[in-house]
Amino acid sequence: MTRLCAATLASLPATVRRPAYDRSALKPGIVHLGLGAFARGHLAEYTEDALEQRFGAWGIVGASLQRPDQRDRLQPQDGLYTLLKLAPTGPELRVIGSVLDVLVAPENPAALIARLASPETRIVSLTVTEKGYCHDPATGKLKTDHPDILHDLENPDAPSSAVGILVAGLRVRRAEGRGAFTALCCDNLPSNGHVLRGLVRDFAALTDDKLAAWIETDVAFPATMVDRIVPATTEADITEVAKLIGQDDAAPVIGEPFRQWAIEDVFVEGRPEWDKVGAQMVSEVAPFEFMKLRMLNGAHSSLAYLGYLAGHETVAEASGDPVFARFLQGLWAEIIPTVPAPQGVVLEDYAKALLSRFQNPAIRHRTWQIAMDGSQKLPQRLLGTIRERLKDGAPIDHLALGVAAWIRYVTGTDEKGGAIDVRDPLAAELKRRAEAAGSNAEALSTSLLGIEAIFGADLPGEERFSKPLAAHLASLFGKGARATAASLG
């Protein structure tokens, strides 16, 4: 079968939407660090829409920070790939043309730094996941003893971390008088623009105070809130896309029709007209970000751990189970009082829309995928809400069960005795503590609560949290996830 590329665009079926602009005239203006499925299903499609609305020099050069896989899939396709939107009514197919090239940082860090330093580059965006920022999630501060940060301080011209790469590019721009770019974080971090500013500034200050001061005053770090369910692409997805478009595509992206992007409108060298194609350019992103982080991400994580333990492979299966659907409604009832509603949003309606999205049978968003990196996600997604509820003297039964399910999950053994592939930066430490405690729920709960980087210094001593947590964990071991969730009513 023919491979998707620029030369084969014209032979695609009429049902496949393709770039409606002269792609040969497209010049790069954005460098994106971490060109995974989400970035290609979100940022790249918004940019594609903006290019069709008003053409400009806003092509995307992606950068892989670890492996060449993405480059190797996209280069033979001239950067083109299929976005398959799975609606309950049927598939929608579109070939995205906004990605022009992919660099691989470990292979040629100098080329990536040169691209960041190029006058053409006006925006550097990032989706490197929470752990990619080499920071302490509980404080938002740079981990100066992180191996990647130590490496980058020793090798400033060959950095490996996203923070080190940003500083390397900015260092060259300042030295050559080219002006700053906008650093646009698109990861699920609270106050992500503010956090990124602090990390980049503080890293620069470790070697160059003047560069740090310039970054503070000249570089823009807009806050953002991104939302779209983009499951990991499977071999079955690749086969299905090939059938639908009549060509081989090694890098398709699968996503839901829904998308949302709130962006603080602070850019130093312009931006694509994302606001004309559905993005919300706002003066304050925090209310949207906060709502999504607690209501969507908090529910996603809780459901992922419970659903996986109960044998549900996908979010749609888990949320379609009446027991877990009721659990989600109870969870949102605990979360909503802690969330100030953004302008024009009714939070109860937002919760209903989330349940509908979760239950979309066409989206195979794996519970295992969402369960990754829980030690980095819990502080933002669940523990902040728990702290507020405790302060108000309010119940936390559903929230505590979400945390207990994470603890049960990271023991590494499921309810049938099978091994769980736990992916987490603290996986070794979690495994050590779990093995030492065994299935003693109180000992296990106490041990994991003792990880201050996750739970801080306050929650371990808070009996209104630790007691229901241990009780839920004992029930998870004794009765299983579904029965435990059902017991909440």
C-alpha positions in Angstrom: 0.0 0.0 0.0 1.2 3.5 -0.8 2.7 5.5 2.1 1.0 8.8 3.0 3.2 11.8 2.0 2.9 15.1 0.1 2.9 13.3 -3.3 0.0 11.1 -2.4 -2.3 13.7 -0.8 -4.3 14.2 -4.1 -5.2 10.5 -4.2 -6.8 10.4 -0.8 -10.6 9.6 -0.7 -12.9 12.6 -0.9 -14.0 11.9 2.7 -10.6 12.7 4.0 -10.1 16.4 4.8 -6.6 17.7 3.7 -4.7 21.0 4.1 -6.5 23.8 2.4 -3.5 26.0 2.0 -0.2 26.0 0.0 1.9 23.8 2.2 5.0 24.3 0.1 4.9 28.0 1.1 4.6 27.2 4.8 7.6 28.4 6.9 8.3 27.4 10.5 7.4 29.7 13.4 6.7 27.3 16.3 9.1 24.7 17.9 7.3 22.1 19.9 9.1 20.1 22.6 7.6 16.7 23.1 5.7 16.0 19.8 3.5 13.2 21.1 0.0 12.2 20.2 -1.6 14.9 22.3 0.3 17.8 20.7 -0.4 16.5 17.2 -4.1 16.1 18.1 -4.5 19.5 19.8 -2.0 22.2 19.2 -1.3 21.1 15.6 -4.9 20.9 14.7 -5.7 24.3 16.1 -2.7 25.6 14.1 -3.9 23.8 11.0 -7.3 25.6 11.4 -5.6 28.9 11.9 -3.5 28.5 8.8 -6.6 27.8 6.8 -8.3 30.8 8.3 -5.3 33.1 7.7 -2.1 31.8 6.3 1.2 32.8 7.9 4.6 31.6 8.9 3.4 29.3 11.7 4.6 25.9 10.7 5.7 23.6 13.5 9.1 21.9 14.0 8.7 19.2 16.5 11.4 18.0 18.8 11.7 14.6 20.4 13.7 14.8 23.7 14.4 11.1 24.1 13.9 8.8 21.1 13.9 9.1 17.3 10.6 7.1 16.9 8.4 10.1 16.0 10.9 11.5 13.5 11.3 8.1 11.9 7.5 7.7 11.5 6.9 11.3 10.2 9.9 12.1 8.0 9.0 9.6 5.2 5.5 11.1 5.3 6.8 14.7 4.9 5.4 15.5 8.4 1.8 14.5 7.4 -0.4 12.3 9.5 -4.0 11.5 9.9 -6.2 12.8 12.8 -9.0 10.3 13.3 -11.8 11.8 15.4 -14.0 9.2 16.9 -17.5 10.4 17.4 -20.4 8.2 18.5 -21.9 8.9 15.0 -18.9 7.7 13.1 -15.3 8.5 12.3 -14.0 11.9 10.9 -10.7 11.9 9.0 -8.3 14.7 8.5 -4.7 14.9 7.3 -2.8 17.6 9.3 -0.1 19.5 7.4 1.2 22.0 10.0 4.1 19.8 11.2 7.1 20.4 8.9 9.9 18.6 10.5 11.0 16.7 13.6 14.4 17.0 15.4 15.8 14.5 17.9 17.5 16.3 20.7 19.9 13.5 21.8 21.2 13.0 18.2 21.9 16.6 17.5 21.3 19.0 20.4 23.1 21.8 18.5 20.5 21.6 15.7 17.7 22.0 18.2 19.3 24.9 20.0 19.9 26.6 16.6 16.2 26.1 15.7 15.2 27.7 19.0 17.6 30.6 18.5 16.5 31.2 14.9 14.7 34.5 14.2 11.9 32.5 12.6 11.0 30.9 15.9 8.5 33.0 17.8 6.9 30.4 20.0 8.3 27.4 21.7 5.5 25.2 23.1 5.8 22.1 25.3 4.0 18.9 26.1 6.6 16.9 28.0 4.3 15.6 30.8 4.5 16.6 34.5 7.7 14.6 35.1 9.5 16.3 32.2 9.9 19.6 34.1 12.4 18.2 36.7 10.5 19.9 39.5 8.9 19.1 42.8 5.2 18.8 42.1 4.4 19.8 45.7 6.3 23.1 45.6 6.6 23.8 41.9 10.3 24.4 42.4 13.2 23.2 40.3 14.9 20.0 41.5 18.5 21.2 41.3 19.7 17.7 42.2 17.7 16.1 39.4 20.1 14.0 37.2 18.9 15.8 34.0 19.4 19.2 35.6 22.9 18.2 36.8 23.7 16.9 33.3 22.6 20.2 31.7 24.6 22.3 34.1 27.7 20.3 33.1 26.7 20.2 29.4 25.0 23.6 28.6 25.5 23.0 24.8 24.0 19.5 24.9 21.1 19.7 27.3 18.7 16.9 27.8 15.9 18.4 29.9 13.1 20.7 28.5 14.2 23.4 30.9 17.8 23.1 29.9 16.9 23.2 26.2 14.8 26.3 26.6 17.6 28.1 28.5 20.2 27.1 25.9 18.1 28.6 23.1 17.4 31.8 25.0 21.1 32.1 25.9 22.0 32.2 22.2 19.2 34.6 21.3 20.2 37.0 24.0 23.9 36.8 23.1 23.1 37.5 19.5 20.5 40.2 20.2 17.6 38.4 18.6 15.0 39.0 21.2 13.0 36.5 23.2 10.4 34.0 22.2 7.1 33.0 23.9 7.4 29.7 25.9 3.9 28.1 25.8 3.4 25.3 28.3 0.6 22.9 27.3 0.9 20.4 30.1 -1.4 19.8 33.0 0.4 21.8 35.6 -1.3 24.2 38.0 -0.4 27.8 36.9 1.7 26.2 34.2 3.0 29.4 32.7 4.1 30.8 36.1 5.7 27.5 37.0 7.6 27.3 33.7 8.8 30.9 34.1 10.2 30.0 37.6 11.9 26.9 36.4 13.6 28.5 33.4 14.6 31.6 35.3 16.0 29.6 38.3 17.9 27.2 36.0 19.5 30.2 34.2 20.3 31.8 37.5 22.5 28.8 38.5 25.0 29.9 35.9 24.1 33.5 34.7 22.2 36.0 36.8 22.0 38.5 33.8 20.4 35.8 31.6 17.9 35.0 34.4 17.0 38.7 34.7 16.5 39.0 31.0 14.3 35.9 30.9 12.2 37.3 33.8 11.6 40.6 31.9 11.6 39.7 28.2 10.3 36.1 27.8 6.5 35.5 27.8 5.2 32.5 29.6 1.4 32.4 29.0 -0.7 30.1 31.1 -2.9 27.6 29.2 -5.6 25.0 29.8 -5.8 22.2 27.3 -8.4 19.5 26.9 -8.9 16.7 24.5 -9.0 13.0 25.1 -6.2 11.5 22.9 -5.6 7.8 23.6 -2.3 6.2 22.7 -2.3 4.9 19.1 -2.3 1.1 18.8 -1.4 -1.2 15.9 -5.1 -1.8 15.4 -5.6 2.0 15.0 -2.9 2.1 12.4 -4.5 -0.8 10.5 -7.9 0.9 10.7 -6.6 4.3 9.5 -4.9 2.5 6.5 -8.3 1.0 5.5 -10.1 4.3 5.8 -7.7 6.4 3.9 -6.3 3.8 1.5 -2.7 4.6 2.4 -0.3 3.5 5.0 0.2 6.1 7.8 2.7 5.2 10.5 1.8 8.1 12.8 -2.0 8.6 13.0 -3.6 10.3 16.0 -6.9 9.2 17.5 -9.0 11.6 19.5 -12.4 12.6 20.6 -14.3 15.4 18.7 -14.3 17.7 21.8 -11.4 20.0 22.3 -10.8 23.1 24.5 -7.9 25.5 24.8 -7.8 28.5 27.1 -4.7 30.7 26.6 -3.5 33.8 28.5 -3.1 36.3 25.6 0.5 37.3 26.3 2.9 36.8 23.4 6.1 38.7 22.6 6.3 38.0 18.8 2.7 37.4 17.7 0.8 34.1 17.4 -1.5 32.2 15.0 -5.1 33.3 15.1 -6.1 30.5 17.3 -8.9 32.7 18.7 -10.6 32.6 15.3 -10.8 28.8 15.3 -12.2 28.1 18.8 -9.4 28.8 21.3 -10.4 31.1 24.2 -7.9 33.9 24.5 -8.4 35.1 28.1 -6.8 37.4 30.7 -7.1 34.7 33.4 -6.7 31.1 32.6 -6.7 29.9 36.2 -10.4 29.3 36.6 -10.6 27.1 33.5 -7.4 25.3 34.4 -8.5 24.8 38.0 -11.9 23.4 36.9 -10.4 21.0 34.5 -7.6 19.9 36.8 -9.9 19.0 39.6 -13.0 17.9 37.8 -11.7 16.1 34.7 -8.2 15.1 35.7 -9.1 14.2 39.2 -11.9 12.0 38.0 -9.8 10.5 35.3 -7.1 9.4 37.7 -9.6 8.0 40.3 -11.5 6.1 37.6 -8.3 4.8 36.0 -7.0 3.2 39.2 -10.4 1.8 40.2 -11.3 0.8 36.7 -8.0 -1.0 36.1 -8.3 -2.9 39.3 -11.8 -4.0 38.4 -10.6 -5.3 35.1 -11.8 -2.5 32.8 -9.3 -1.7 30.0 -10.7 1.6 29.0 -12.3 4.7 30.4 -15.5 4.1 28.4 -15.8 0.6 29.9 -15.2 1.8 33.4 -17.5 4.8 33.3 -20.1 2.8 31.5 -20.2 0.5 34.6 -23.2 1.8 36.7 -21.2 1.4 39.9 -18.4 3.6 38.7 -20.7 6.1 37.0 -22.3 6.6 40.5 -18.9 6.8 42.0 -18.0 9.6 39.6 -21.1 11.5 40.4 -20.3 11.3 44.1 -16.7 12.3 43.5 -17.9 15.4 41.5 -20.3 16.3 44.3 -17.2 16.5 46.6 -15.1 18.4 44.1 -17.5 21.0 42.9 -17.8 23.0 46.1 -14.0 23.6 45.9 -14.1 24.9 42.3 -15.0 28.6 41.4 -17.0 28.4 38.2 -15.3 30.2 35.2 -17.5 32.8 33.6 -20.4 31.2 31.6 -19.8 27.7 33.1 -22.3 25.7 35.2 -20.2 23.1 36.9 -23.0 20.6 37.2 -23.5 20.8 33.5 -19.7 20.4 33.0 -19.7 17.3 35.1 -22.5 15.8 32.9 -20.6 16.6 29.8 -17.5 14.9 31.2 -19.4 11.7 32.0 -20.7 11.8 28.4 -17.2 12.2 27.0 -15.8 9.4 29.3 -18.6 7.1 28.1 -17.9 7.6 24.4 -17.6 4.0 23.2 -15.5 5.0 20.1 -12.7 6.3 22.3 -10.4 3.6 23.7 -8.6 5.6 26.3 -6.8 2.9 28.3 -7.0 3.1 32.1 -3.4 1.9 32.3 -2.2 4.9 30.2 -4.0 7.4 32.5 -2.6 5.6 35.6 1.0 6.4 34.7 3.0 8.8 36.8 0.5 8.9 39.6 3.1 10.2 42.1 3.4 13.3 40.0 -0.3 13.8 39.4 -1.9 13.1 42.8 -0.8 16.4 44.4 -2.5 18.5 41.8 -5.5 16.3 40.8 -6.7 15.0 44.2 -4.7 16.1 47.3 -5.3 19.8 46.9 -9.1 19.2 46.9 -8.8 16.9 49.9 -7.0 19.6 51.8 -9.7 22.1 51.1 -12.5 19.7 52.0 -10.8 18.9 55.3 -10.3 22.6 56.1 -14.1 23.0 55.6 -14.9 19.9 57.6 -16.5 18.3 54.6 -16.6 14.6 53.6 -13.9 13.1 51.5 -15.1 9.5 51.1 -14.9 9.5 47.3 -11.7 11.5 47.1 -10.0 9.2 49.6 -11.0 6.1 47.7 -9.3 7.6 44.6 -6.1 7.9 46.5 -6.5 4.4 48.1 -7.0 2.9 44.6 -3.7 4.5 43.6 -1.9 2.9 46.5 -3.5 -0.5 45.7 -2.5 -0.1 42.1 1.2 0.7 42.8 1.6 -2.5 44.8 2.1 -4.0 41.3 -0.4 -6.8 41.5 -4.0 -6.7 40.3 -7.1 -8.3 41.9 -6.5 -11.6 40.0 -2.9 -11.8 41.1 -1.5 -10.6 37.7 1.4 -8.2 37.5 0.7 -4.5 36.9 3.3 -2.6 34.8 3.6 0.4 37.1 5.1 3.4 35.2 6.1 6.1 37.6 9.3 8.1 38.4 9.1 6.8 42.0 8.3 3.2 40.9 11.3 1.7 42.6 10.5 3.5 45.9 6.8 2.6 45.7 7.7 -1.1 45.0 10.1 -1.2 48.0 7.5 0.2 50.4 4.7 -2.0 49.0 6.8 -5.2 49.3 7.8 -4.3 52.9 4.1 -3.7 53.9 2.6 -6.5 52.0 -1.2 -6.6 52.1 -1.4 -5.0 55.5 -3.5 -2.0 54.6 -2.7 0.1 57.5 1.1 -0.5 57.2 1.0 0.1 53.5 -1.1 3.3 53.8 1.2 4.7 56.5 4.3 3.9 54.5 3.2 5.6 51.3 1.7 8.5 53.2 5.3 9.0 54.4 6.5 10.1 51.0 6.6 13.8 51.6 7.2 14.7 47.9 3.6 13.4 47.3 1.7 14.0 50.5 3.6 16.9 52.1 4.1 17.1 55.8 0.5 17.7 56.7 -1.7 14.9 55.3 0.1 12.0 57.0 -0.8 13.3 60.4 -4.4 14.1 59.5 -6.6 11.3 60.8 -9.7 12.5 58.9 -7.7 11.5 55.8 -5.5 8.7 57.0 -8.3 6.6 58.6 -10.7 6.5 55.7 -7.7 6.0 53.4 -6.6 2.9 55.3 -10.2 1.6 55.5 -10.7 2.0 51.8 -7.4 0.3 51.1 -8.4 -2.7 53.3 -11.7 -2.9 51.4 -9.9 -2.8 48.1 -7.7 -5.8 49.2 -10.7 -7.6 50.8 -13.6 -6.9 48.5 -12.2 -5.4 45.3 -12.6 -2.1 43.6 -16.1 -2.5 42.3 -17.6 -3.6 45.6 -15.7 -0.9 47.5 -17.0 1.8 45.1 -20.5 0.4 45.4 -20.4 0.6 49.2 -20.2 4.4 49.0 -23.8 4.4 47.6 
